Amino acid sequence: MSILENTLSRRAMVKVSAGAALAAAVPAGTTACAPEPAPTITPDRGRAIELLGAIWDQAHPFTLTELPYPAYALEAAIDTLTMEIHHGRHHQGYVNNLNAALEGHTALHGRTLVDLVAWWDALPQEVTTAVRNHGGGHLNHALFWTSLSPEGGGEPNGPLAEAISGRFGSFSSFREEFSNASAAVFGSGWAWLAAGADGRLEIVSTPNQENPVTEGMTPLLGLDVWEHAYYLRYQNRRGDYIQAFWDVVSWEEVERRFSVL
Ligand code: MN3
């Protein structure tokens, strides 16, 4: 892969927490791209693959996993019908489309989901779009369901709490910055708390179904802000959905992900 290609892929992700000064200097409606040195993609991606492999190491044929709670369990924040459609149809659709796209590519059947998504831009051209969209969709949603819990909410503890306070000033500052990043996603996409190769926490957003792993980062917590994730109950009020999300975040799971960094 050329440096140019990798640079282009990096443009897809907006680094939100690169610095308040940078964000403030960029007029609304433009993409805030932090100036970065020429990218070195290995071993950063390889490290994220290793860490996420323990979370999600499926290979072809991919399968939809069960929700770790009943569809009605998050009712206080996310209604049952949305959960059923989101998991049973949207997520299932990503799985089906990914399997179909890779059907004839047996050389890729041993590759894990995280590996494929991290390197989608280096795959055979016939499958790059499918892996980017549907592989990313499968990975993102698998990470999403397991980061939510009916017993969730509150604040993280231990080393993650210290890291968040150290990076963002306080948990409430982090929460506000993450909420703002989620609200600012134009169209369909995700906001993430992710860790760089050096372990530094960042708030980033990705368009469509892209995942921070493609940028060599390890996703710790993601919020799906596609309209299919909230429209039945919240309609155009994405901000209300974002606020409700905080009541069901499983900090226990996010702490676990952070602990393997
Ligand atoms: Mn979704």
py3Dmol code that shows the C-alpha trace and the ligand (Angstrom):
import py3Dmol

protein = """\
ATOM      1  CA  MET A   1       0.000   0.000   0.000  1.00  0.00           C
ATOM      2  CA  SER A   2       1.275   3.417  -0.840  1.00  0.00           C
ATOM      3  CA  ILE A   3       1.524   6.218   1.649  1.00  0.00           C
ATOM      4  CA  LEU A   4      -0.951   8.144  -0.459  1.00  0.00           C
ATOM      5  CA  GLU A   5      -3.566   5.398  -0.193  1.00  0.00           C
ATOM      6  CA  ASN A   6      -3.139   5.174   3.530  1.00  0.00           C
ATOM      7  CA  THR A   7      -3.333   8.918   3.888  1.00  0.00           C
ATOM      8  CA  LEU A   8      -6.595   8.909   1.956  1.00  0.00           C
ATOM      9  CA  SER A   9      -8.051   6.278   4.254  1.00  0.00           C
ATOM     10  CA  ARG A  10      -7.024   8.351   7.243  1.00  0.00           C
ATOM     11  CA  ARG A  11      -9.075  11.252   5.997  1.00  0.00           C
ATOM     12  CA  ALA A  12     -12.203   9.223   6.625  1.00  0.00           C
ATOM     13  CA  MET A  13     -11.800   9.499  10.366  1.00  0.00           C
ATOM     14  CA  VAL A  14     -12.176  12.798  12.119  1.00  0.00           C
ATOM     15  CA  LYS A  15      -9.985  13.150  15.138  1.00  0.00           C
ATOM     16  CA  VAL A  16     -12.131  15.005  17.598  1.00  0.00           C
ATOM     17  CA  SER A  17      -9.965  15.130  20.672  1.00  0.00           C
ATOM     18  CA  ALA A  18      -6.735  16.086  18.975  1.00  0.00           C
ATOM     19  CA  GLY A  19      -6.990  19.386  20.792  1.00  0.00           C
ATOM     20  CA  ALA A  20      -9.622  21.928  21.566  1.00  0.00           C
ATOM     21  CA  ALA A  21      -7.590  24.647  19.897  1.00  0.00           C
ATOM     22  CA  LEU A  22      -7.543  22.751  16.629  1.00  0.00           C
ATOM     23  CA  ALA A  23     -11.263  22.044  16.785  1.00  0.00           C
ATOM     24  CA  ALA A  24     -12.036  25.644  17.578  1.00  0.00           C
ATOM     25  CA  ALA A  25      -9.933  26.856  14.687  1.00  0.00           C
ATOM     26  CA  VAL A  26     -11.847  24.834  12.131  1.00  0.00           C
ATOM     27  CA  PRO A  27     -15.027  26.469  10.852  1.00  0.00           C
ATOM     28  CA  ALA A  28     -18.249  24.500  11.182  1.00  0.00           C
ATOM     29  CA  GLY A  29     -18.909  22.218   8.273  1.00  0.00           C
ATOM     30  CA  THR A  30     -15.312  21.370   7.548  1.00  0.00           C
ATOM     31  CA  THR A  31     -13.434  18.252   8.456  1.00  0.00           C
ATOM     32  CA  ALA A  32     -10.905  18.680  11.236  1.00  0.00           C
ATOM     33  CA  CYS A  33      -7.888  16.657  10.204  1.00  0.00           C
ATOM     34  CA  ALA A  34      -5.057  16.864  12.666  1.00  0.00           C
ATOM     35  CA  PRO A  35      -1.706  17.277  10.932  1.00  0.00           C
ATOM     36  CA  GLU A  36       0.014  13.952  11.148  1.00  0.00           C
ATOM     37  CA  PRO A  37       3.424  12.649  10.195  1.00  0.00           C
ATOM     38  CA  ALA A  38       3.699  10.195   7.327  1.00  0.00           C
ATOM     39  CA  PRO A  39       1.813   7.158   8.601  1.00  0.00           C
ATOM     40  CA  THR A  40       3.484   3.960   9.614  1.00  0.00           C
ATOM     41  CA  ILE A  41       0.756   1.361   9.549  1.00  0.00           C
ATOM     42  CA  THR A  42       2.574  -1.621  10.983  1.00  0.00           C
ATOM     43  CA  PRO A  43       2.780  -2.611  13.756  1.00  0.00           C
ATOM     44  CA  ASP A  44      -0.001  -0.349  15.012  1.00  0.00           C
ATOM     45  CA  ARG A  45      -2.734  -2.160  13.196  1.00  0.00           C
ATOM     46  CA  GLY A  46      -1.245  -5.501  14.105  1.00  0.00           C
ATOM     47  CA  ARG A  47      -1.389  -4.612  17.764  1.00  0.00           C
ATOM     48  CA  ALA A  48      -5.023  -3.587  17.625  1.00  0.00           C
ATOM     49  CA  ILE A  49      -5.804  -6.795  15.782  1.00  0.00           C
ATOM     50  CA  GLU A  50      -4.185  -8.817  18.510  1.00  0.00           C
ATOM     51  CA  LEU A  51      -6.107  -7.027  21.242  1.00  0.00           C
ATOM     52  CA  LEU A  52      -9.456  -7.123  19.520  1.00  0.00           C
ATOM     53  CA  GLY A  53      -8.965 -10.674  18.408  1.00  0.00           C
ATOM     54  CA  ALA A  54      -9.856 -11.784  21.900  1.00  0.00           C
ATOM     55  CA  ILE A  55     -13.098  -9.851  21.621  1.00  0.00           C
ATOM     56  CA  TRP A  56     -14.064 -10.757  18.123  1.00  0.00           C
ATOM     57  CA  ASP A  57     -12.117 -13.362  16.218  1.00  0.00           C
ATOM     58  CA  GLN A  58     -14.736 -14.852  13.922  1.00  0.00           C
ATOM     59  CA  ALA A  59     -13.772 -15.935  10.444  1.00  0.00           C
ATOM     60  CA  HIS A  60     -15.851 -16.826   7.377  1.00  0.00           C
ATOM     61  CA  PRO A  61     -18.634 -17.893   7.499  1.00  0.00           C
ATOM     62  CA  PHE A  62     -19.533 -15.144   9.929  1.00  0.00           C
ATOM     63  CA  THR A  63     -22.536 -15.521  12.198  1.00  0.00           C
ATOM     64  CA  LEU A  64     -24.766 -13.192  14.144  1.00  0.00           C
ATOM     65  CA  THR A  65     -24.247 -13.660  17.846  1.00  0.00           C
ATOM     66  CA  GLU A  66     -27.065 -13.397  20.361  1.00  0.00           C
ATOM     67  CA  LEU A  67     -27.605 -10.198  22.272  1.00  0.00           C
ATOM     68  CA  PRO A  68     -26.105 -10.573  25.764  1.00  0.00           C
ATOM     69  CA  TYR A  69     -29.511  -9.535  27.215  1.00  0.00           C
ATOM     70  CA  PRO A  70     -33.141  -9.673  26.034  1.00  0.00           C
ATOM     71  CA  ALA A  71     -34.124  -7.127  23.385  1.00  0.00           C
ATOM     72  CA  TYR A  72     -36.388  -5.392  25.898  1.00  0.00           C
ATOM     73  CA  ALA A  73     -33.671  -5.094  28.543  1.00  0.00           C
ATOM     74  CA  LEU A  74     -32.489  -1.637  27.507  1.00  0.00           C
ATOM     75  CA  GLU A  75     -36.050  -0.286  27.183  1.00  0.00           C
ATOM     76  CA  ALA A  76     -35.282   2.693  29.393  1.00  0.00           C
ATOM     77  CA  ALA A  77     -32.846   3.954  26.763  1.00  0.00           C
ATOM     78  CA  ILE A  78     -33.520   1.972  23.570  1.00  0.00           C
ATOM     79  CA  ASP A  79     -36.964   0.577  22.761  1.00  0.00           C
ATOM     80  CA  THR A  80     -37.534  -3.109  22.130  1.00  0.00           C
ATOM     81  CA  LEU A  81     -38.627  -2.841  18.498  1.00  0.00           C
ATOM     82  CA  THR A  82     -35.537  -0.802  17.633  1.00  0.00           C
ATOM     83  CA  MET A  83     -33.331  -3.415  19.286  1.00  0.00           C
ATOM     84  CA  GLU A  84     -35.084  -6.256  17.435  1.00  0.00           C
ATOM     85  CA  ILE A  85     -34.825  -4.579  14.037  1.00  0.00           C
ATOM     86  CA  HIS A  86     -31.332  -3.242  14.639  1.00  0.00           C
ATOM     87  CA  HIS A  87     -29.912  -6.586  15.743  1.00  0.00           C
ATOM     88  CA  GLY A  88     -32.101  -9.031  13.838  1.00  0.00           C
ATOM     89  CA  ARG A  89     -32.258  -7.229  10.507  1.00  0.00           C
ATOM     90  CA  HIS A  90     -29.549  -4.577  10.205  1.00  0.00           C
ATOM     91  CA  HIS A  91     -26.758  -6.487  11.927  1.00  0.00           C
ATOM     92  CA  GLN A  92     -27.886  -9.758  10.331  1.00  0.00           C
ATOM     93  CA  GLY A  93     -27.822  -7.984   6.980  1.00  0.00           C
ATOM     94  CA  TYR A  94     -24.177  -6.984   7.428  1.00  0.00           C
ATOM     95  CA  VAL A  95     -23.308 -10.584   8.280  1.00  0.00           C
ATOM     96  CA  ASN A  96     -25.171 -11.970   5.273  1.00  0.00           C
ATOM     97  CA  ASN A  97     -23.701  -9.466   2.839  1.00  0.00           C
ATOM     98  CA  LEU A  98     -20.174  -9.979   4.149  1.00  0.00           C
ATOM     99  CA  ASN A  99     -20.482 -13.753   3.776  1.00  0.00           C
ATOM    100  CA  ALA A 100     -21.860 -13.401   0.261  1.00  0.00           C
ATOM    101  CA  ALA A 101     -19.060 -11.058  -0.788  1.00  0.00           C
ATOM    102  CA  LEU A 102     -16.340 -13.406   0.490  1.00  0.00           C
ATOM    103  CA  GLU A 103     -17.994 -16.606  -0.740  1.00  0.00           C
ATOM    104  CA  GLY A 104     -15.650 -17.157  -3.679  1.00  0.00           C
ATOM    105  CA  HIS A 105     -12.558 -15.723  -1.973  1.00  0.00           C
ATOM    106  CA  THR A 106     -11.388 -18.820  -0.134  1.00  0.00           C
ATOM    107  CA  ALA A 107      -7.956 -17.324   0.493  1.00  0.00           C
ATOM    108  CA  LEU A 108      -9.665 -14.874   2.872  1.00  0.00           C
ATOM    109  CA  HIS A 109     -11.693 -17.456   4.781  1.00  0.00           C
ATOM    110  CA  GLY A 110      -9.086 -17.913   7.479  1.00  0.00           C
ATOM    111  CA  ARG A 111      -8.794 -14.192   8.188  1.00  0.00           C
ATOM    112  CA  THR A 112     -10.542 -12.894  11.282  1.00  0.00           C
ATOM    113  CA  LEU A 113     -13.129 -10.156  11.138  1.00  0.00           C
ATOM    114  CA  VAL A 114     -10.880  -7.642  12.866  1.00  0.00           C
ATOM    115  CA  ASP A 115      -8.015  -8.491  10.537  1.00  0.00           C
ATOM    116  CA  LEU A 116     -10.196  -8.018   7.459  1.00  0.00           C
ATOM    117  CA  VAL A 117     -11.649  -4.718   8.631  1.00  0.00           C
ATOM    118  CA  ALA A 118      -8.287  -3.328   9.723  1.00  0.00           C
ATOM    119  CA  TRP A 119      -6.825  -4.039   6.293  1.00  0.00           C
ATOM    120  CA  TRP A 120      -9.863  -3.619   4.069  1.00  0.00           C
ATOM    121  CA  ASP A 121      -7.961  -1.243   1.805  1.00  0.00           C
ATOM    122  CA  ALA A 122      -5.288  -3.857   1.119  1.00  0.00           C
ATOM    123  CA  LEU A 123      -7.721  -6.630   0.130  1.00  0.00           C
ATOM    124  CA  PRO A 124      -8.569  -7.707  -3.437  1.00  0.00           C
ATOM    125  CA  GLN A 125     -10.427  -4.868  -5.093  1.00  0.00           C
ATOM    126  CA  GLU A 126     -13.602  -6.918  -5.613  1.00  0.00           C
ATOM    127  CA  VAL A 127     -14.182  -7.189  -1.861  1.00  0.00           C
ATOM    128  CA  THR A 128     -12.913  -3.895  -0.446  1.00  0.00           C
ATOM    129  CA  THR A 129     -16.276  -2.130  -0.467  1.00  0.00           C
ATOM    130  CA  ALA A 130     -18.106  -5.089   1.054  1.00  0.00           C
ATOM    131  CA  VAL A 131     -15.544  -5.557   3.811  1.00  0.00           C
ATOM    132  CA  ARG A 132     -15.438  -1.838   4.527  1.00  0.00           C
ATOM    133  CA  ASN A 133     -19.220  -1.570   4.776  1.00  0.00           C
ATOM    134  CA  HIS A 134     -20.493  -4.975   5.889  1.00  0.00           C
ATOM    135  CA  GLY A 135     -17.393  -6.239   7.669  1.00  0.00           C
ATOM    136  CA  GLY A 136     -17.223  -2.945   9.502  1.00  0.00           C
ATOM    137  CA  GLY A 137     -20.945  -3.168  10.198  1.00  0.00           C
ATOM    138  CA  HIS A 138     -20.556  -6.627  11.692  1.00  0.00           C
ATOM    139  CA  LEU A 139     -17.585  -5.617  13.844  1.00  0.00           C
ATOM    140  CA  ASN A 140     -19.074  -2.320  14.980  1.00  0.00           C
ATOM    141  CA  HIS A 141     -22.359  -3.864  16.067  1.00  0.00           C
ATOM    142  CA  ALA A 142     -20.693  -6.806  17.796  1.00  0.00           C
ATOM    143  CA  LEU A 143     -18.697  -4.284  19.806  1.00  0.00           C
ATOM    144  CA  PHE A 144     -21.774  -2.125  20.403  1.00  0.00           C
ATOM    145  CA  TRP A 145     -24.120  -4.750  21.882  1.00  0.00           C
ATOM    146  CA  THR A 146     -21.525  -5.974  24.313  1.00  0.00           C
ATOM    147  CA  SER A 147     -20.704  -2.467  25.511  1.00  0.00           C
ATOM    148  CA  LEU A 148     -24.300  -1.965  26.678  1.00  0.00           C
ATOM    149  CA  SER A 149     -26.037  -3.444  29.705  1.00  0.00           C
ATOM    150  CA  PRO A 150     -29.317  -2.996  31.575  1.00  0.00           C
ATOM    151  CA  GLU A 151     -27.097  -2.661  34.661  1.00  0.00           C
ATOM    152  CA  GLY A 152     -24.976  -0.051  32.923  1.00  0.00           C
ATOM    153  CA  GLY A 153     -24.567   3.663  33.413  1.00  0.00           C
ATOM    154  CA  GLY A 154     -22.674   5.556  36.037  1.00  0.00           C
ATOM    155  CA  GLU A 155     -18.953   6.061  35.701  1.00  0.00           C
ATOM    156  CA  PRO A 156     -15.940   3.845  35.087  1.00  0.00           C
ATOM    157  CA  ASN A 157     -13.650   2.781  37.890  1.00  0.00           C
ATOM    158  CA  GLY A 158     -10.003   1.981  38.331  1.00  0.00           C
ATOM    159  CA  PRO A 159      -7.331   2.543  35.691  1.00  0.00           C
ATOM    160  CA  LEU A 160      -9.836   3.504  32.978  1.00  0.00           C
ATOM    161  CA  ALA A 161     -11.336   6.193  35.198  1.00  0.00           C
ATOM    162  CA  GLU A 162      -7.856   7.535  35.886  1.00  0.00           C
ATOM    163  CA  ALA A 163      -6.953   7.479  32.194  1.00  0.00           C
ATOM    164  CA  ILE A 164     -10.130   9.320  31.232  1.00  0.00           C
ATOM    165  CA  SER A 165      -9.611  11.970  33.885  1.00  0.00           C
ATOM    166  CA  GLY A 166      -5.967  12.323  32.903  1.00  0.00           C
ATOM    167  CA  ARG A 167      -6.778  12.752  29.237  1.00  0.00           C
ATOM    168  CA  PHE A 168      -9.993  14.764  29.317  1.00  0.00           C
ATOM    169  CA  GLY A 169      -9.803  16.515  32.687  1.00  0.00           C
ATOM    170  CA  SER A 170     -12.761  14.733  34.242  1.00  0.00           C
ATOM    171  CA  PHE A 171     -15.371  12.137  33.431  1.00  0.00           C
ATOM    172  CA  SER A 172     -17.992  14.825  32.850  1.00  0.00           C
ATOM    173  CA  SER A 173     -15.688  16.604  30.400  1.00  0.00           C
ATOM    174  CA  PHE A 174     -15.110  13.340  28.568  1.00  0.00           C
ATOM    175  CA  ARG A 175     -18.832  12.642  28.479  1.00  0.00           C
ATOM    176  CA  GLU A 176     -19.555  16.080  27.095  1.00  0.00           C
ATOM    177  CA  GLU A 177     -16.859  15.810  24.440  1.00  0.00           C
ATOM    178  CA  PHE A 178     -18.014  12.330  23.394  1.00  0.00           C
ATOM    179  CA  SER A 179     -21.631  13.518  23.265  1.00  0.00           C
ATOM    180  CA  ASN A 180     -20.641  16.479  21.125  1.00  0.00           C
ATOM    181  CA  ALA A 181     -18.702  14.226  18.758  1.00  0.00           C
ATOM    182  CA  SER A 182     -21.730  11.932  18.476  1.00  0.00           C
ATOM    183  CA  ALA A 183     -24.028  14.835  17.764  1.00  0.00           C
ATOM    184  CA  ALA A 184     -21.625  16.240  15.173  1.00  0.00           C
ATOM    185  CA  VAL A 185     -21.484  13.115  12.989  1.00  0.00           C
ATOM    186  CA  PHE A 186     -23.020  14.222   9.702  1.00  0.00           C
ATOM    187  CA  GLY A 187     -25.300  11.564   8.304  1.00  0.00           C
ATOM    188  CA  SER A 188     -24.536   8.000   9.331  1.00  0.00           C
ATOM    189  CA  GLY A 189     -21.573   6.997  11.430  1.00  0.00           C
ATOM    190  CA  TRP A 190     -20.144   6.329  14.857  1.00  0.00           C
ATOM    191  CA  ALA A 191     -18.411   8.123  17.703  1.00  0.00           C
ATOM    192  CA  TRP A 192     -15.722   6.244  19.606  1.00  0.00           C
ATOM    193  CA  LEU A 193     -13.521   6.264  22.617  1.00  0.00           C
ATOM    194  CA  ALA A 194     -10.418   4.589  21.236  1.00  0.00           C
ATOM    195  CA  ALA A 195      -6.816   4.065  22.246  1.00  0.00           C
ATOM    196  CA  GLY A 196      -3.884   4.798  20.004  1.00  0.00           C
ATOM    197  CA  ALA A 197      -0.912   2.480  19.693  1.00  0.00           C
ATOM    198  CA  ASP A 198       0.711   4.335  22.572  1.00  0.00           C
ATOM    199  CA  GLY A 199      -2.364   3.766  24.736  1.00  0.00           C
ATOM    200  CA  ARG A 200      -3.399   7.399  24.573  1.00  0.00           C
ATOM    201  CA  LEU A 201      -7.173   7.820  24.662  1.00  0.00           C
ATOM    202  CA  GLU A 202      -8.882   9.723  21.851  1.00  0.00           C
ATOM    203  CA  ILE A 203     -12.439  10.565  20.915  1.00  0.00           C
ATOM    204  CA  VAL A 204     -12.887   9.988  17.210  1.00  0.00           C
ATOM    205  CA  SER A 205     -15.744   9.641  14.783  1.00  0.00           C
ATOM    206  CA  THR A 206     -15.975   7.405  11.741  1.00  0.00           C
ATOM    207  CA  PRO A 207     -18.320   7.668   8.754  1.00  0.00           C
ATOM    208  CA  ASN A 208     -20.678   4.863   7.733  1.00  0.00           C
ATOM    209  CA  GLN A 209     -19.396   1.558   9.175  1.00  0.00           C
ATOM    210  CA  GLU A 210     -15.705   2.331   9.422  1.00  0.00           C
ATOM    211  CA  ASN A 211     -13.903   1.357  12.610  1.00  0.00           C
ATOM    212  CA  PRO A 212     -10.910   2.953  14.359  1.00  0.00           C
ATOM    213  CA  VAL A 213      -9.025  -0.326  13.996  1.00  0.00           C
ATOM    214  CA  THR A 214      -8.345   0.637  10.369  1.00  0.00           C
ATOM    215  CA  GLU A 215      -6.387   3.603  11.697  1.00  0.00           C
ATOM    216  CA  GLY A 216      -4.352   1.479  14.068  1.00  0.00           C
ATOM    217  CA  MET A 217      -6.488   2.367  17.066  1.00  0.00           C
ATOM    218  CA  THR A 218      -8.277   0.048  19.455  1.00  0.00           C
ATOM    219  CA  PRO A 219     -11.978   0.869  19.899  1.00  0.00           C
ATOM    220  CA  LEU A 220     -13.073   0.800  23.519  1.00  0.00           C
ATOM    221  CA  LEU A 221     -16.591   2.243  23.311  1.00  0.00           C
ATOM    222  CA  GLY A 222     -18.638   3.122  20.238  1.00  0.00           C
ATOM    223  CA  LEU A 223     -21.981   4.809  19.769  1.00  0.00           C
ATOM    224  CA  ASP A 224     -24.030   4.059  16.670  1.00  0.00           C
ATOM    225  CA  VAL A 225     -25.642   7.286  15.478  1.00  0.00           C
ATOM    226  CA  TRP A 226     -27.188   5.918  12.297  1.00  0.00           C
ATOM    227  CA  GLU A 227     -30.870   6.873  12.295  1.00  0.00           C
ATOM    228  CA  HIS A 228     -31.800   3.177  12.375  1.00  0.00           C
ATOM    229  CA  ALA A 229     -30.332   3.098  15.889  1.00  0.00           C
ATOM    230  CA  TYR A 230     -32.781   5.595  17.375  1.00  0.00           C
ATOM    231  CA  TYR A 231     -35.375   6.950  14.957  1.00  0.00           C
ATOM    232  CA  LEU A 232     -38.438   4.960  16.091  1.00  0.00           C
ATOM    233  CA  ARG A 233     -38.380   6.486  19.562  1.00  0.00           C
ATOM    234  CA  TYR A 234     -36.313   9.627  19.175  1.00  0.00           C
ATOM    235  CA  GLN A 235     -37.033  10.673  15.574  1.00  0.00           C
ATOM    236  CA  ASN A 236     -34.779  13.663  14.862  1.00  0.00           C
ATOM    237  CA  ARG A 237     -33.755  14.079  18.515  1.00  0.00           C
ATOM    238  CA  ARG A 238     -30.372  12.421  18.315  1.00  0.00           C
ATOM    239  CA  GLY A 239     -29.249  14.378  21.359  1.00  0.00           C
ATOM    240  CA  ASP A 240     -31.868  12.659  23.542  1.00  0.00           C
ATOM    241  CA  TYR A 241     -30.691   9.264  22.309  1.00  0.00           C
ATOM    242  CA  ILE A 242     -27.101  10.192  23.119  1.00  0.00           C
ATOM    243  CA  GLN A 243     -28.047  11.219  26.647  1.00  0.00           C
ATOM    244  CA  ALA A 244     -30.004   7.975  27.156  1.00  0.00           C
ATOM    245  CA  PHE A 245     -27.015   5.965  25.916  1.00  0.00           C
ATOM    246  CA  TRP A 246     -25.001   6.963  28.985  1.00  0.00           C
ATOM    247  CA  ASP A 247     -27.550   5.153  31.184  1.00  0.00           C
ATOM    248  CA  VAL A 248     -26.781   1.791  29.585  1.00  0.00           C
ATOM    249  CA  VAL A 249     -23.032   1.905  28.966  1.00  0.00           C
ATOM    250  CA  SER A 250     -21.376  -1.172  30.445  1.00  0.00           C
ATOM    251  CA  TRP A 251     -18.290   0.389  31.978  1.00  0.00           C
ATOM    252  CA  GLU A 252     -17.386  -3.052  33.199  1.00  0.00           C
ATOM    253  CA  GLU A 253     -16.910  -4.162  29.591  1.00  0.00           C
ATOM    254  CA  VAL A 254     -15.111  -0.970  28.565  1.00  0.00           C
ATOM    255  CA  GLU A 255     -12.791  -1.382  31.555  1.00  0.00           C
ATOM    256  CA  ARG A 256     -12.114  -4.953  30.455  1.00  0.00           C
ATOM    257  CA  ARG A 257     -11.176  -3.805  26.943  1.00  0.00           C
ATOM    258  CA  PHE A 258      -8.952  -1.109  28.387  1.00  0.00           C
ATOM    259  CA  SER A 259      -7.269  -3.622  30.672  1.00  0.00           C
ATOM    260  CA  VAL A 260      -5.908  -5.644  27.741  1.00  0.00           C
ATOM    261  CA  LEU A 261      -4.243  -2.655  26.084  1.00  0.00           C
TER     262      LEU A 261
END
"""
ligand_1 = """\
1
MN3
Mn -26.476 0.199 13.470
"""
view = py3Dmol.view(width=600, height=400)
view.addModel(protein, "pdb")
view.setStyle({"model": 0}, {"cartoon": {"style": "trace"}})
view.addModel(ligand_1, "xyz")
view.setStyle({"model": 1}, {"stick": {}})
view.zoomTo()
view.show()
